[in-house]
C-alpha cells in the first residue's frame, strides 16, 4: 500500500552555530494509522499501527489474546470496503469470520486498547492467567552469550523503515544458531511482536521452541507474555526489563536478557553459555 512512511517539510535547527542555524528540509516520517478489528460485527480491538502485514498482526494479536489457537480458526479476514461515508476503503478496518464451531473464549470480556501504539494487550491477563495458558515450562535451546549480544546489531542492520524514519520498533525472530529468520517493524513494539508471531502462526511454526525473539525496545510484561504463549523460550531486548517481565520469564523458564550490546548484557532470567 505504500503507506509505511511519508515525506514532509520540517525545520532543521542546529544549536551548535551562533546564532543557531535554521533551514527547511524534506524529512521522512513513519506512518501511524488506526486499525479496528471486528468479529461477528463486534469491535474486539483497536490499535494504532504502521500499515502493512496487517493479517499477520491480526493472527498474532488474536493468538496472544487466546481468541484463536491456530491460523485455521480464522475462516476469513477482509478489509471493510465502506470504511468512510463515501465508501472509500481506508484499509483500517478488518472484518473477521471465525471458522464454524470455533468459540473464542473470553471474547465478551476482551478490552479495547485506548488507541496508543504501546497498548496492544495492556491490562489483559494477570500472570497467573498467562501461566495457565502456557502448557509446559519452556525449555530454551543452548545459547551462547556472544550469540545473544550480536543479535540486536544484526537486527538493526536490517531495519529499513527505521533507517528511513528513525520512528519504528522492530521484532526479529532468530534461530538457535544466531541467524535472523524474520523481521517486522511497526510504530508500536507490541504490534511488531504480534506481526512476527502472526507470521510464525500462519506458517504453522508455533510453538517456536527453538527461536529467540529480539526486540528493539524494553522487555515488558506483555512482550514476555506474547513470547511465552508462542512457545518462544528466549527474549532479548536492547533496553531494560520490567519487574513483572522478569517474574513471568522466571516462572515460565524463559531466557530474558536486556541492555544487550555487542560486549555486554543483563541476564534477568535463565542461563547462557559463556
N, C-alpha and C positions, 0 to 999 in steps of 0.2 A: 504493500500500500504506500510505500514511500513516505511514511509518516514518523520515522524514528527520530529525525532531527529537523530543525528549521533554522534558516539564516535570518538574523535580524541585525539592525544597526544598534551599536552600543557606544557609549562614551568610554574610551580608554584613558585613564588618568594615572600619570606617573608622578609620585611624590618625591622621587629622587632629585628631580630638577628643581631649581629655584629661579623663578616661580614654577609651580607644578605644571607639567606638560599635559595638554588635553587634546584629544583628537577623536573623531568619529570613524568607526571601522565596522565592517561586517563581522559577525560572530555566529557560531553555530551552537544552538541550544538543544537540549533533549526535549522531545515532545512528551507531554503528560496529558492524558485524556481519561475520562471516566469509563468504566466498563461495568455494566449491570448484567447479572445472571438471573434468569427466571426458570424455574422448574414447575411445570404444570400451571403456568400463569402467575406463580408466586415468586416475588423477588427474594432470592436467598443470599445474594452477595452484591456488594457494590464497592468498587475499589478504584483508585487512581493508578494508572499503569502506563508504560510505554507500549504503544500499539505494536503488534507482532507476536507470533507464537501464542495467540490467544487461546487456541484449542488446547495446547499443551498446558497453559496456565489453568484453564478450566479443569482439566483432569487432575492436575496436581493439587489444586485447591480442594476440589470435592473429595479426593482421596484423603488428604490431610485432615479434613473435617469429619471423615468417617461416613460420608454420604454415599460413596461408592467403594467397592472393593477391587474392581478390575475395570479395565477400559471397556469391556463388553457391556458393563452396566449402563453405559451411555448409548442409547439407540441412535440418537441424532442430536447434533448441536449446530445451530444455524444463526446467522446474524438476522436481526429483526429488520425487515425492509422498510417499515414505516416508522422509523425512529424519530422523525420530525413531522411537524404539521403538514408539510408539503410532500411527505413521502420519501424524502431523501434517506438513503442508507448511510448512517454515520459509522457503521461498524463498531458501535459502542454498546450494543445490547445483544446478548446471546440468549436464545431460547433453547432450552434443553428438554429432550424427551428421554426418560429412563426406559430401559428395557422392560417389557411387560413382566410383572412378577417381582421386580426389584422394589423393595421398600427401603427408602433412605432413612435409616434410624436417626432420630433426633432432628429431622427436617423442620418440624414445627418449633423447635427450640433454637435454631440457628440464629445468630445475631448478625445484623448488618454491620460492616465496618463503617466508621464515620467519614469515609471518603478521603483518607490520607494514605500516602504511599507506604507507610510502615505499619499498617493495621490489617494485614491480610487475615490473621486469625487471632487478633487481640481479644483477650477475655474469653476464649473458647473453652478450653479444658483445663481442669486442675491437674497437678502432677499425678495424683492417684488415678485419675481417669485415663491419662496417657499410658501409665504403666499397665493398666488393664487391657489396653489395646495392643501393646507390644507382646506378641505371643511368647517369645522366649528371650532370654538375656542375649544381648548382642555379643558376637564373637569376632572382634576385629582381626584382620589378617596381620601378618608380621610386617610392621612398618618401621623404617629407619628414620631417625630424627633428621638426617640430612635430606631424605626424600621430602619429608613434610616441609622443611624450611625452604625448599626450592619451589614449592607449588604456587604460592601467591605471585611470585615474579613471572612464572610461566603463564599464569592466568592473565596477568596484567598485559603481557605482550600480545595477547590475542583479543584484547578488549577494544574492538574497532570503534564502537559507539562512544566509549569513554574517551578514547584518544581524540575523537572529533569534538566532543562536547564537555568532557570533564564532569558530567552530571548524572551518571548512572552507576548502579551497583552491578556486580557480576556474581553468578553462581557457576562453579565448574565441577564437573564430575571427573575424577581421576581414578585410574585403576591402581592396583596394589604395586605395580611396577613404577608408579610415579608419572604415568603418561596421561595427558589431558584428552579425554574422550568426548566431552560435551561442554558447551559454554552457552549461557543465556544471560542477557543484560536487560535491566529494567530500572526505572527511577526508584522503585521500591525493592529493598533487599528480599522481603518475603515473596514478592512477585517473581523475582529472579529465581529463587529457590523452587517455587511452585512450577515454573516453566521447565526447569531442569528435571524435577521429579516427574512431572507430567509426561515429558519426553520418554523417560525410562518406562513409565507405566504403559504408554502407547506402544512401546517396543517390546512389551511383555518381559521387562528386565527387572521386575521387583519380585521379591526383596533383593536389593542390591548389596548383598552381604560381603562383597569383595571390593567395594568402591569407597571413595573418600569425597565428601562434599567440601569444597573450598569456597569461602565467602569473602568478598571484598568489603567486609563490614565487621561490626562486633558480633559476638555469638550470643544471641538472645535465647530465652526460653522457647519461643516459638520456632526458631530455626533448629534447635536441638530436637524439639518435638517432631518437626517435619522429617528430619533425618531418621530419627528412631522409628517412626511409623513406616517409613520406606525401607527399613532394614539396613540403612546405611550406617556402618559401625564406627565411622570417624568423621569428625567435623573440624575443619581448620579455618581460622578467622584471622584477618590482619589486625584486628583490634581486640579489645578486652572481652571477657566473658562475664555475664551477669551471675548473680548468686543462684537464681533458680535454674539457669542453664547448667551450671556446674552440678547442682544437686541432681538434676534429671539425667545428665550424662553419666554420673557415677552410679545412679540407680539402675540404668539400663546397660551398663558395661561398655559404654562408648568411649573412644579416644576423643578428647576435646583439647585442642591447642589454640592459643590466642597470642596476640602480639608477635605473629610469625614473620620473621625476617630471614635474610639469607644466612645469617650467622647466629641466630638466637630465636628462642620461642618460650612461651609459658605453657607447661603441660598441666592442665587442670584436672584431667581425668584419664584413666587408662595408662597403658605402658607403651613405650617406644624402645627400639633397639638403638644402641649408640655405636 
